[in-house]
Amino acid sequence: MALQARDAQERKRHGRHYTPPELARFLARRALRYTPRAGVLRVLDPACGDGELLLAVHREIASSAPDMAVHLTGYDLDRRAVAETAERAAALGVEIDGRGGDFLAAAAHLADGSFDLIISNPPYVRTQQLGGETARLLSKQFGLRGRIDLTHPFVAVAPRLLTAGGVLGLLCANRFLTTRAGSNLRRILTHELTPVELYDLGDTKLFAAAVLPAITVALRATGPPGCRYVSVYEEQGVEPDCVTELFDALAGEAACRVGAGGRVFAVEVGVLATGDAVVRKPVKDVRSPVPTSTAPQKASGPVDDGIGADRHGDTAWRMSRPSIDQWLGRIADRTWRSFGEAARIRVGIKTTADRVFISDRWDQMDPTPEPELLRELITHHDLQPWRVAMARGTKVLYPYDLLQPRRTPIDLAEFPCAAAYLQSHEQALSGRRYVLDGGRKWFEIWVPQRPHLWGAPKLVFPDISERPRFALDRSGAVVNGDCYWISLADLGAGRAAEDLAYLLMGVANSALGLRFYDAVCGNRLYSGRRRWITQYVARLPVPDPGCPAAGEVVRRVRALLEDGVPVADSGVDEVVAEAFGVSVDVAETDHR
């Protein structure tokens, strides 16, 4: 049976997603630009699968340096894959030293500096699939922190195994560029290696896996100044402006739009920014309880957004280009707070048993829980920019006392209908061991958030959306876990809190807010969808609420929400740009 035809569930369970030949050839070609060309080139693929990456290295060397000796070594946990790789190589007259077994265990017995090139598409297996105990052992063994996937230890061992001047050619999910969990890889690639080329392959679908891929070439040496950074994402409604093939466009020096597979992709070219000095001018604090002294101060050095540091001081990576850096610098000069500094951003509830707790047919249940426990539920289906349209009638059985600031379960004895309904599902609910182990009652939901805040007005926005959809809710509804929310109760009191909420919503829903997200956060999914989770939304900028332009943003958002002014006539985009000292035209130009 061919490797690529094996059962999809088996591949997913072990994180096996074999590299397509064209992608393997591109990675091999880019990595070999930096490898030593004297003596024997020692090459390792620690998760070789069907051997495509090793064979791609052989083909590239054979065509560019036919007199060079190459020793190819491949490990794989799947011994059948190792055997089939050896047969495949032998048929081509190539020798591969194939070794079946656990590479991470075997790596401890490999000498330092054993390889000149490590080329790898590591297995992508997340913490949930690894299991907590395995993840903890790997984290301790390889000096990792936080949530990990199996890619992390494979990359962590690479610097030791590379000789001085050696090269890592890595193909993995592009999530590491921007997510907090990706800080392990970002730290290794910058502290122990030197990245020289980075390709965010975006939604090209070059890879069979459900993840969006990225290629990184890094040296165990000091590399040339500035890591080349290329990104490619689909752009709809446009025509190609170059006639090259996709991979030729990726290797080119200029941005372009290229056609491939009936789609058009925008190829953007810049250099990698990994978290340089903040350029932000502190301005007068007029209403936030956070002291202005906590805001980062202006410093010299390359421009960076400066609002992306996570709890460990790490920063998401982004593409740097002169035009976008200048644009971000002007915004930084007018930034009063980031969203994360101005507001508490919470995820919605997570029941971990939605079929029991969430329904739009409660009147058909027998028994039907008491109506005071059935709360309107906002999901991503209900959200449009600016407004909530709850037409689906979805409600959640919310078994908590809404008057209490902390999670306080109801007394089931006081709600006999809800008690009877929940008891009819007791076996399934009690099977959620993590709920019971957390000291919860069997009928509780996993993430209830702050029950007393549901009654206050709040900004709500979906986790995944092509464009920002920040809306104001005054209904007292509960927010589902596919959305995030900001309670006005956390922003202050009275009109000041409402004005700040309108300002946040105006920035988030604006053209500037979207372009800032793409320039600084950049976590895009397939079909242009973006993730609007806490760590990204927290980085959006807020202008000084005391400046006239910010006041005009508030006025126009209020007119849109309260007076029915059409969005197209509101002029919100223009006044948001004015509040940050840029123009809409500049934002358009710099985005491309």
N, C-alpha and C positions, 0 to 999 in steps of 0.2 A: 504494500500500500504506500503511495507517495506521502511524504511528510505533510505537504500542504493540504492533503485531503483528509487528514485525521479529524477526529471528532472535535467540533468547535468548543464544546464545553470543557474537554480535556485541556485544550490549549489555553483557555481562559483561566482555568484553575491553577495552572502552573506558570501563567504569564508568558506562554510561548507564542510569539507572533513573529514569524520569519520575515527577513528583510527582502523586499522585492529586488530583483537584479539591478534595475536601473538606479535605485536608491543606494544599493550597496556599492555600485561603481562610482557614484558621485562622492560618497563618504570616503572610499578608498583613495580616490584621486586627490581630494582636498587634504587628507591626512598625510599622504605620501609627499606632498609639497614640502614638508618640514622634517622628514625622517633623514637620519644619516645615510650617506650613499657610499660608505667604505666598509669593507669586510662583509660579514654575513648579517643580513637583516633578520632579526629575531622577532617574530610576530605572534601575538597571543589573541585569541578570541575566547574569553572565559565562559561564554554561553553560546557555543557555535551553531547549535541547531542543525540546519541543513548545509552548513558550511559556506553559504553564499558570500559572506564578508571575507573570509579567508581566500576564497577563489577569486573574488574581485581584486584583492591585493595582488595575487599571483598574476592575473591578467594585466593589471596596470604596470607592474614591474617588467613583465615579459615584453610589453610594448615600448616602455620608456627607458629601461635599463636592462636589456636582455642578458648582459654578462654578470649581473649582480646575483649573488647567492641568497636564497631566502629559506628560512626555516619556519614552517607554519605549525603552530600548536593550537589545538582546540579542545576545550572541556565542554561537557554537557552532562546534566543529571540524567538525561534520557539516553541510555546506552544504545537503544535502537537508532537514535539520531546520529550518534557517533559512528556506528557501523555503516549506516547508509551514506554518511558524509565521506567516509574512507572509500567506499565503493564508487561514489560519484567522482571523487578526486582521482582515483586510480584510472577510471575510464578516460580522464582528460590528461593522463600522464603526470599527475601532480601528487606529491607525497604530503600528507597531513598527519602529524603526530596527534592522533585522536585519543582522548582520555575520558572514559566514562566515570561519573561520580560527582560528588559535591565540590565544586570549585572553591567555595568559601572555606571549606575544611582543608582542602589541598593547598590553598594559598599560603597557609602558615608554614609549609615545608618548602616553599619556593624561595630561592635566594634573592636578596635585594638586587635590583638592577638586572633582572633576568631577561628583560625584553626591551627592544627598541621601539616597538609599536604595539599598543594594545588597541584593538578595534573591536567594538562591542555594541550589541543591541541587547542589554541585560533583560532578564525576565521582569515583567512589571506585575508584581503581586503586592497588594496593599496590606496594611496592618491587619484589617479585618480578616483577610484570608490567611495571613501568616499565623495569626493567633497571638494573643497578648504576651505569653511567656516567650515564644520565639522572638518576637519583636524586641522584648527587653534584653534578651541575651545578645542579639545582634547589635543593639545600640551600645551595650556595655563593651562588647568585643571590639567594635570599630569606632568608638568615640562619637556616636551619633546622638542626637537629641530630638525630642518631640515625636510627632507621628512620622513613621518611616514607611517606605516601600522597599522591595528587594533590590531596586536599582541602587539605593544608597550604599550598602556594603560593597557591592561590586565596584562602585566608583571609589569608595574609600580606600580600597586596597591597591588601587592602580598606582599612586605616586611611589609607593615603596618598591613595586615590581618594575617600574620603569628605570632604565639607565639614565644618567645625566644627559640631557638633550633629547630624551625619548618623547614620544608623542602618544596622546590618547585621542582616539577618534570615537566619539560617543554618539549613539542614536538612542534617544529616550523620549518620554512624554515631555512636551513643552511646559507642563505645569510648573516645573521647578523654577522657571524664569521669574514667576510672579507670586507664587503661593508661599505662605508661611512655612509649610512643611518642606518646601524646596530649599530652605536655608542651608540644610546639610550639604546639598550639591553645590550651591553657590559658594559656600565657605571653602569647600575642598578645591573647587576649580579656581578660586582666586588666592587662597592662602598657601596651597601646596603645589599648585600648577599655575600656568599662565595661559588663559584663553586667548587664542589668536583669530579664530573664526567661529561665528555662531550663525546658524540658519534656523529661524522659526518657520517651519513648513506649514503652519497654520491648518486651514481647512482644505488642503490640496487632495486629501484622501489618497495619498501615495502609499498608505500603510493599511493593512487589513485590520489592525487593532482599532478599538473605539476611541483611543486617545489621539490627540493631535501631536505630531512628532516634532522634534528639534534635533539638529546636529550641532555638536560642539567639538572643535579641534583645540586641544590644549597641550602645552609643552611642559616638560619638567626642566625648565630653563627660562631665562629671561627672553621674551619674545619681542617682536617689533612693536613700536608704540601704537596703541589703539587697536582693540580687537574689532575686526570687521563684523558687522551685524547686518543680516539680511532677513527680511520678513516677507512672507507671501500669503495673502488672503484673497478670497474671491471678492470681486467687485461687480455688482449687478448694474445693468443698464448702461454699460459703457462698451466701447470697442477696443480691441488690441491696438497698441501704437508701436509694436515691434514685431518682427517676423521670426525671431529666434525661438528655439525650443525652450521649454520651461527650465531645464537644468542649465542650459547655456545662459539664460537670463539670470539665474541665481548666481552664476559665476561672474557675471558682468559687473561693471563699475557704476552703471547708471540705473536709476529707478525707471520702471516701465510698466506697461500693461501687456501681459502676454496671454495668448489663447492656449488652452490645453483641455482636451476631453470635452469640448463643447462649452467650456466655461472660460471666463476671463479673470485673471489674477493680477492684483496690484503687487508688484515687486518693489519694495522700498529698501534703500541701502543707507546705512549709517555706521556709527561705531557704538560699542557697548558702553553704557553708563551703569556703574555698579553701586552707586551710592556716594557721590561726592558731597562736598560741602554745601550746606543749605544757603540759598541766596534769598533771604526774606527780610524785609525791613519791618521791625516792630512798630506798630502804630498804637495810638491811644486806645486804651481799653475803656469801652463805654458801658458794657452791660454783661459781659461774661463773668461768672464767679471764678474762672481760672485766671490767676495773675498773669500779666503780660510778661513777667520775668521768666516764666516757664517756656515761652516761645523761643525757638532757636534764633540765634543772633546772626546777623549778616557776616559772611566770611568770604575771603578771597578763594579763587579756584574755579574749576569748571562748573557751569550751571547744572544744578539738579533740582528736581521738584522738592526734595527735602522733606516730604511729608509721608515717607514710606517706611520708616524704621519700625521694625517689629520689636517685641519685648526683649529680644536678644541683641538689638542694635544692628541687625541685618536689614538690608534694603532690597526690595524687588529690583530686578534688572529691567532696563528699558533701552530703547534705541535713542542715541544722541545724534542730532543733526544741527548745524548752526542755526537754521531758521527756527526750528522748534525749540531749541535751547533759549534763543532770544525771546521767543513768545512766552515760554514758561518763566523766564527771568522777570519779564514785565508783570506777569500775573503774581509771581512771588513777592514783588515789591509792594503790591496792593493787597496781599493776603493778611487778614486779621487773625484768623484761626483756620485750621482744617475742620472738616465736619466732625472728625473724631475728637478734637479738642473742644468743640462747641456743643456736642450732643452725645448722649448715650445711645448707641445703635444696638438693638436687640433683634435676635431671630424670633420668628413666631413659635407657636407651641409645636411640640412633637409628641404625638400620643404613642407611637410605636404599635398602635392597634387601630388604625383608622377605620377599618370596617366595623368596629364596635362603637367608636366614639363619634364618627362623622357621617352624616347622611343628609340628603335632601328629601327623605321620605319618612320622617319621624312619625307623621300621623298614621302611617301604615303599620307601625310597630305595635306589638302586643306582648307585654304592656308598653305603653308610651311613657317615658320619664316625665316628671313634673316640668311644666313649661319654664319655670324660673331657672332650671338647670340647663336648658337648651339655649345656647347663645349663638347669635349670628356669627358666621365665620367668613372672614375675608381670605380668599385664595388668589393666586396669580391670575385666575380667569376674570376676577372682578375689577382689575386695576387698569386704568387708562392714565395717561399723563393728566395730572391735576385732580381727577375725580375718581370716586369709587362707584361702580355700578353693580350692585349686588342683585342680579336678576336670577341667579341660580337657586336661591332659597336654601343654601347649605347652612346647616347648624352643627354645633359641636356640643356633645354632652360634657359639660365642664364641671367636674365634681369638687369645686373649691368655694370657699367663702370669699365673696368679692369685696367684703369690707376689710379684710385683713391684708396688710402689706406683704406678708410672707405666705408661703404655701401652707394653707390650712384646709385639709380635706373636710368635706361635709360629714355629718353624722347620718349614715344610711338609715338609721331608725326614723329620722325625720322625713325621709323621702321614700316611702314604701314602693312606689312605682319604679323609681330609678333603681332602688335596691333589687327589685325582682328582675328588672331588665339586665342589670350588671351580673346578677347571680346566674342568669341563663348563659353568660359568657365567662363564668368564673374560671373554668378550666383553661381556656386560652389566655386569659389575663394573668392568671397565676403562673403560667408558664414563662412569663417574662422575668427570669431570675434576676436580671440586673435591676429591676424595679424593687423587688423584695430585698436584694442585697444592699440597696441604697437606703434602706430604712423606710421605704414607702409602703403604704397599704396596697393590697393587690388590685384595687380598682382605680388607682391613680394613673395619670398620664406621666410621661417621662420628663418632658420639659414644659411646665405650666406657665413659666414667666411670672410676672408680678400681678396677681389677680386684681388688686385694687386700682391698677393703672388703666385697665381696659375702659373704664368710664370716661377717662380724660381724652380730649382731642389728640390725634396722632398723625404723623406722616407715615405712610405705608408704601412699600415698593417691592416688586417681585425679585426673587433671587436671580432668575434667568430671563433676560429680555433683550431683544435686538436694540431697542432704544430705551432711554430712561423713562420710567412710568411712576413717578413720585406723586402720590395723591394724598389729600387731606381727608381724614375720616372723623366725623363727629358723632357717629351712631352708637359708640360704645361696644362695637363688635370685637370679637377676639380675632387675632391674626394667626393664620396658619403657618406651618414651618416652611412652606415654599416662598415665604415673604419675610421681609425685615421691617422694623418699625422704630420710630422715634417719638416718644411721648412728650407732648408739650409741657407736661408737669416737670420734666427734667430741664426745661429751657428757661425757667423762671416763672413769673407770675403775670397774669392779666395780659394787657395789650403788648407788653414788651416780649413775652414769650410767643405770642401769635405773630408779631412782626418778624421775629427771628425765624420762626417756622416758615413763613412766607418767603423770606430771603433764601433759606436753605433750599426750598422747593424751586424757587426761581432759578438758582444756579444749577441745581441737579438736572432740571428738565430743559436747560438751555442748550443751544448749539455749542457754546463754549464748554459747558460741563461734559458733553459727550466727547469732544475733541481732547479735553484734558484727560479724561479716562483713557482714551486710546493711546495718548502719548505717555502717560505715567503708569497706568495699571496694565492695560493691554491684554487682559485675559479674555480673549475671544474664543468662541466655540464654533461649531459648524453653522453654516447659513447666517453668518453675521451676528449670532447671539452672543451676549456678554453676560458675565457673572457680576451681579450687584450685591456682593456679600460685604460683611462688615469691614474687612481689611482693605477693600478697595474704596468703598464709599467714604470710609474714614479719611481718605487722602484728598477728597475734593476740597477746593479752596472756598473760603468765605471772605467776602470783602468787609471792610470796616463798616459795621452797621450805622455808625454815626456820619458817614459821608453822604452827600446829597444823592449820588448815583445809587447807592444801596437803598436809600429811602424811596427812590423812584422805582426800583425793582419791587419793593414791598407794595407800593401803591398800585403798580400795574398787575401784580399777581392778585391783589385783593379785588381789583376791578374784574379780572378774569373769573375769579371764583364767586364773587358776591353780586356782581352787576351783569354777569353774562356776556362780557366782552369776548368776541371770538378770539381764539388763540392766534389766528393769522393777523389779527388787528391789534394784538396786545403790545407788540414791540418789546416783549421780554428779552429776546435775544440781544437786541441792540443795547438795552440799558445794562444788562449783565456784562457785556463786553466793555461798556463804558466804565462800569464800576471797577474793572481790573485794568483799565488803561490800555486796552487793545480794541481793535475794530473787528467787526464781523468779517470784513474782507481779509484782514491779516490772518484771522483764525482759519479761513478757508484756504488761503495760500499755504500756510505753514502745515496744515494737515496733510496736504499732498507733498 
